[in-house]
């Protein structure tokens, strides 16, 4: 198996304060370096940078997947199932408005996964997913 290295993703946000509440507070991401214009986060082991921009536009495109309307583009991480369930429960307790409520997608088929979609305060779409066994199921193809 290939060793995964952290990705770097920079996204536009309307408000650094709202980003701190969302990424730092709700999602529990540790804040790294920051200025008056951007904030680095440890996004589940990856580097996410929120750049303040008055031109940040919410997602306006979607694609049908498993009978749901999935926002495009989106980003997120694949978690261990226990971590996904904990995050799901925390998001539900925080009254998060889901685009796609947490559920098991492709049930009984190759690629079966737990998934959920929601937006950050600036309209950036996020997906968090989990597999029963990430190592064997993440990139498994149909026979």
PLY file of the C-alpha trace (Angstrom):
ply
format ascii 1.0
element vertex 143
property float x
property float y
property float z
element edge 142
property int vertex1
property int vertex2
end_header
0.00 0.00 0.00
1.20 3.48 -0.83
2.11 5.74 2.08
-0.23 8.72 2.09
1.23 12.17 2.49
-0.72 15.23 3.64
-2.49 17.28 1.00
-2.63 21.08 0.98
-5.88 22.81 0.08
-6.58 26.55 0.10
-10.22 27.68 0.07
-11.95 31.07 0.01
-14.01 32.12 3.05
-16.09 35.21 3.83
-15.11 35.44 7.48
-12.08 34.19 9.40
-14.11 34.41 12.61
-16.81 32.11 11.22
-14.08 29.79 9.90
-12.53 29.60 13.37
-15.90 28.68 14.85
-16.56 26.07 12.15
-13.16 24.45 11.51
-11.62 25.06 14.92
-14.76 24.80 17.05
-17.23 22.45 15.37
-14.74 20.20 13.57
-12.02 20.47 16.23
-9.19 21.27 13.81
-6.08 22.70 15.42
-5.17 26.17 14.20
-1.66 26.73 12.88
-0.15 29.88 11.44
-2.44 32.78 10.61
-2.55 36.43 9.55
-5.37 38.93 9.16
-6.09 37.33 5.76
-5.71 33.55 6.21
-5.64 30.70 8.73
-3.88 27.32 8.51
-5.66 24.31 10.03
-4.60 20.78 10.76
-7.51 19.24 8.88
-7.33 15.62 10.06
-3.60 15.49 9.29
-3.79 17.66 6.16
-3.12 21.36 5.64
-6.26 23.40 5.01
-5.85 27.14 4.53
-8.87 29.45 4.76
-8.21 32.64 2.79
-10.49 35.61 3.45
-12.10 36.69 0.18
-15.08 38.86 -0.67
-15.37 36.83 -3.89
-16.03 33.48 -2.18
-18.95 31.85 -4.01
-21.08 29.01 -2.64
-21.22 25.71 -4.51
-23.81 25.81 -7.27
-23.28 22.51 -9.09
-24.40 19.03 -8.11
-24.26 15.50 -9.47
-26.56 12.55 -8.73
-24.88 9.78 -6.73
-26.86 6.91 -5.21
-30.08 8.88 -5.58
-28.72 11.96 -3.75
-27.68 15.37 -5.06
-23.96 15.65 -4.28
-22.43 19.16 -4.35
-19.52 19.61 -6.76
-16.83 20.54 -5.95
-16.41 19.23 -2.43
-13.57 18.07 -0.22
-13.18 16.11 2.99
-11.49 13.08 4.43
-12.00 9.36 4.81
-12.17 8.50 8.51
-12.12 5.29 10.48
-15.74 4.20 11.01
-15.66 4.90 14.76
-14.33 8.43 14.13
-16.96 9.02 11.43
-19.73 7.99 13.83
-18.36 10.29 16.55
-18.18 13.22 14.11
-21.69 12.42 12.83
-23.06 12.43 16.37
-21.29 15.71 17.19
-22.62 17.36 14.03
-26.16 16.17 14.73
-25.91 17.43 18.33
-24.73 20.81 16.96
-27.83 20.97 14.72
-25.77 20.92 11.51
-27.77 21.39 8.32
-26.76 18.50 6.07
-26.88 18.61 2.27
-26.85 14.81 2.37
-27.73 13.44 5.79
-25.44 10.75 7.22
-26.22 7.34 5.74
-24.67 4.20 4.23
-24.19 4.65 0.47
-24.00 1.75 -2.02
-25.29 -0.60 0.67
-24.37 -4.22 -0.06
-22.27 -3.27 -3.09
-18.60 -2.64 -3.82
-17.78 0.77 -2.41
-20.27 0.59 0.47
-19.48 3.56 2.70
-20.80 5.83 5.39
-21.07 9.39 4.07
-22.42 12.84 4.88
-22.24 16.24 3.19
-22.58 19.73 4.61
-21.39 23.28 3.93
-19.04 25.53 5.84
-20.25 29.09 6.57
-18.86 30.32 3.22
-20.60 27.66 1.13
-17.65 25.28 0.68
-19.03 21.74 0.49
-17.47 19.02 2.66
-17.87 15.25 2.60
-16.77 12.91 5.34
-16.87 9.20 4.63
-15.79 5.90 6.16
-15.46 2.28 5.08
-15.60 -0.85 7.20
-12.01 -1.54 6.05
-10.31 1.45 4.44
-7.26 -0.55 3.31
-9.23 -3.03 1.20
-12.34 -1.04 0.24
-11.26 2.54 -0.55
-10.16 1.84 -4.14
-11.82 -1.55 -4.70
-13.28 -1.98 -8.20
-16.34 -3.90 -9.31
-15.54 -7.43 -10.49
0 1
1 2
2 3
3 4
4 5
5 6
6 7
7 8
8 9
9 10
10 11
11 12
12 13
13 14
14 15
15 16
16 17
17 18
18 19
19 20
20 21
21 22
22 23
23 24
24 25
25 26
26 27
27 28
28 29
29 30
30 31
31 32
32 33
33 34
34 35
35 36
36 37
37 38
38 39
39 40
40 41
41 42
42 43
43 44
44 45
45 46
46 47
47 48
48 49
49 50
50 51
51 52
52 53
53 54
54 55
55 56
56 57
57 58
58 59
59 60
60 61
61 62
62 63
63 64
64 65
65 66
66 67
67 68
68 69
69 70
70 71
71 72
72 73
73 74
74 75
75 76
76 77
77 78
78 79
79 80
80 81
81 82
82 83
83 84
84 85
85 86
86 87
87 88
88 89
89 90
90 91
91 92
92 93
93 94
94 95
95 96
96 97
97 98
98 99
99 100
100 101
101 102
102 103
103 104
104 105
105 106
106 107
107 108
108 109
109 110
110 111
111 112
112 113
113 114
114 115
115 116
116 117
117 118
118 119
119 120
120 121
121 122
122 123
123 124
124 125
125 126
126 127
127 128
128 129
129 130
130 131
131 132
132 133
133 134
134 135
135 136
136 137
137 138
138 139
139 140
140 141
141 142
